[in-house]
Amino acid sequence: MSAERTWHKSSYSSGGSGSSCVEVSLAQDALVRDTKNASGAVLAFSTSAWRALVNSL
């Protein structure tokens, strides 16, 4: 599922070793994963839940 999607890296990524970074893939839902572990766990959000999260930030 996640391999067929386009992922966008956070603009807050420092790129250094040990840095924390996430990627998001927006389609009919929103998937979020750890940049350093692309094959690891993925958090899934419905469109409405993703909007609510982003608006709260």
Buried (B, 14 or more C-beta within 10 A) or exposed (E): EEEEBEBEEEEEEEEEEEEEBBBBBBEEEBBBBBBEEEEEEBEEBEEEEBEEEEEEE
